[in-house]
């Protein structure tokens, strides 16, 4: 039997957001009172709230929006690797040990950098992803890279080298994943973005599912 790992952040009013971005809020629009038979809520949030997918329009002028995104990258075989030690951007050398057992570069790759995901604080100083690593992956057939950090690039970056490499390689991005309880290995990824017109990103409900032989 397959095991499912929920690798999504819970969206709540105390969910940390990028400094200056829109905090998550939920409030009732209609309540079950005064003859109303239903509860209907309204949401206020950033397109980059919690675990999310970036659309090309987030980092490329005239890039495509989330509603136009191909779904293939967000669904299929995926490998989880670790880069929990060290400082600076995650390079190929940081994950080489976990990749050595594979016959080829995985089609989808998720990188764990935190020992424990910082649910209650903004993780200033998080590890970015090296642009050369992204190009290496893309040149060898990888279509998606995901990370447990808020961005592939450093918080203070003014030139987004990792996102530029993603654009060059035409890869997809997942950010803000929760990988604490997920062992290194092969899974099926399901992390479809919402079909939001003109959106530069979308929250996702991301899961990993083990294959039957790995259960």
C-alpha positions in Angstrom: 0.0 0.0 0.0 1.3 3.5 -0.9 2.1 6.1 1.8 1.2 9.7 1.3 3.3 12.6 2.6 1.6 15.9 2.8 4.5 18.4 2.0 2.3 21.5 2.1 2.3 24.4 4.6 -0.9 25.1 6.4 -2.2 28.5 5.4 -3.1 30.4 8.5 -3.1 34.0 9.8 0.3 33.3 11.4 1.9 31.8 8.3 5.1 33.7 7.6 5.2 35.6 4.3 8.0 37.3 2.4 8.7 40.6 4.1 6.3 43.2 2.8 4.0 40.7 1.1 0.3 40.1 1.9 -0.4 38.2 5.1 -2.9 35.4 4.8 -6.4 36.2 6.1 -9.7 34.3 6.2 -13.0 35.8 7.3 -16.7 34.8 6.9 -18.7 36.5 4.1 -21.9 34.7 5.0 -22.6 32.9 8.3 -25.2 30.3 9.3 -27.4 32.7 11.0 -30.4 35.0 10.3 -31.8 32.5 7.9 -28.6 31.9 5.9 -28.0 28.1 5.5 -24.3 28.1 4.7 -20.9 29.4 5.7 -18.9 31.1 2.9 -15.5 32.7 3.6 -13.4 35.2 1.7 -9.6 34.9 1.5 -6.9 37.5 1.3 -3.5 36.1 0.4 -0.4 36.4 -1.8 0.0 34.3 -4.9 3.2 33.2 -3.1 1.5 32.2 0.2 2.8 29.0 1.7 3.8 26.1 -0.6 3.5 27.5 -4.1 4.4 27.3 -7.8 6.0 30.2 -9.6 4.7 31.1 -13.1 7.2 32.5 -15.7 5.4 35.9 -15.4 6.9 36.2 -11.9 10.5 36.5 -13.2 10.3 37.0 -17.0 8.8 40.1 -18.6 5.8 39.0 -20.7 6.2 35.5 -19.3 3.2 33.1 -19.2 0.7 33.1 -16.3 -0.3 30.4 -14.0 -3.5 29.5 -15.8 -1.4 28.8 -18.9 1.0 26.5 -17.1 1.5 22.9 -18.4 0.6 20.4 -15.8 3.1 17.7 -16.7 5.9 19.1 -14.5 3.8 19.1 -11.4 2.7 15.4 -11.6 4.9 12.3 -11.9 8.0 10.6 -10.6 10.1 12.7 -8.3 13.3 12.3 -6.2 13.9 13.9 -2.8 17.5 14.8 -1.9 19.2 16.5 1.1 21.4 19.6 1.4 21.1 20.2 5.1 24.7 21.0 5.8 26.7 24.0 4.6 26.1 27.6 3.7 25.5 29.5 0.5 23.6 28.2 -2.5 23.0 24.5 -2.9 25.4 23.2 -5.6 25.7 19.9 -7.4 28.4 18.8 -4.9 25.9 19.2 -2.0 23.4 16.6 -3.4 25.9 14.4 -5.4 25.8 11.7 -2.8 22.0 11.3 -3.0 22.1 11.4 -6.8 24.9 8.8 -7.2 22.5 5.9 -6.7 20.4 7.1 -9.7 21.0 5.9 -13.2 20.1 9.4 -14.6 19.1 12.9 -13.5 15.6 12.7 -12.2 12.7 14.4 -14.1 11.6 16.1 -10.9 13.8 17.0 -7.9 13.0 18.3 -4.5 15.8 19.7 -2.3 15.5 19.6 1.5 17.6 22.2 3.3 16.0 22.6 6.7 16.4 20.2 9.6 13.1 21.4 10.8 10.8 23.6 8.7 10.4 27.1 10.3 6.6 27.2 10.5 6.5 30.0 13.0 9.2 32.4 11.7 10.5 33.9 8.5 13.8 32.1 7.6 16.1 34.9 6.8 19.4 33.5 5.5 17.9 30.4 3.9 19.9 28.5 1.3 19.2 29.3 -2.3 19.8 27.0 -5.3 22.9 27.5 -7.4 22.1 28.6 -11.0 24.7 26.2 -12.4 22.9 23.3 -10.6 19.7 24.3 -12.2 21.3 24.4 -15.7 22.9 21.0 -15.1 19.5 19.5 -14.1 17.7 21.1 -17.1 20.3 20.0 -19.6 19.8 16.5 -18.4 16.1 16.2 -18.6 14.8 17.6 -15.3 11.5 19.6 -15.7 10.9 20.7 -12.1 12.9 21.7 -9.1 11.4 22.3 -5.7 12.8 23.5 -2.4 11.6 23.9 1.2 12.8 27.5 1.2 10.7 30.5 0.2 12.7 31.1 -3.0 15.3 29.6 -5.3 17.2 32.9 -5.0 18.5 34.6 -1.8 16.2 37.0 0.0 18.4 40.0 -0.7 19.1 39.2 -4.3 18.5 41.9 -6.9 19.5 39.8 -9.8 17.6 36.5 -9.7 20.2 34.1 -11.2 18.4 30.9 -10.2 15.1 32.1 -11.7 16.9 33.2 -14.8 18.4 29.7 -15.2 14.9 28.3 -14.7 13.7 30.5 -17.6 16.6 29.4 -19.8 15.9 25.7 -19.1 12.1 26.1 -19.3 11.7 24.3 -15.9 9.0 24.6 -13.3 9.4 25.7 -9.7 7.9 24.7 -6.4 8.9 26.7 -3.2 8.0 26.6 0.5 7.6 22.8 0.7 7.7 20.9 4.0 10.1 18.0 3.7 10.8 17.2 7.4 9.5 13.7 7.5 10.3 12.6 3.9 13.2 10.2 3.5 15.5 10.6 0.5 14.2 8.6 -2.4 11.7 8.2 -5.2 8.1 9.2 -5.0 5.1 10.3 -7.1 4.7 14.1 -6.9 1.2 15.7 -7.1 1.4 19.5 -6.7 -1.0 21.1 -9.2 -1.3 24.9 -9.2 -4.6 26.6 -9.3 -5.8 27.8 -12.7 -5.8 31.5 -12.0 -5.9 33.9 -14.9 -3.0 36.5 -14.9 -1.5 35.0 -11.7 2.3 35.1 -11.3 2.1 32.2 -8.9 -0.3 29.9 -7.1 -0.5 28.1 -3.8 -0.5 24.3 -4.2 -1.5 21.3 -2.1 1.6 19.3 -2.6 1.9 15.6 -1.8 4.4 12.8 -2.3 3.2 9.2 -2.7 5.4 6.2 -2.4 5.3 3.6 -5.1 3.8 0.2 -4.0 7.3 -1.5 -3.9 8.5 1.2 -1.5 5.7 1.0 1.0 
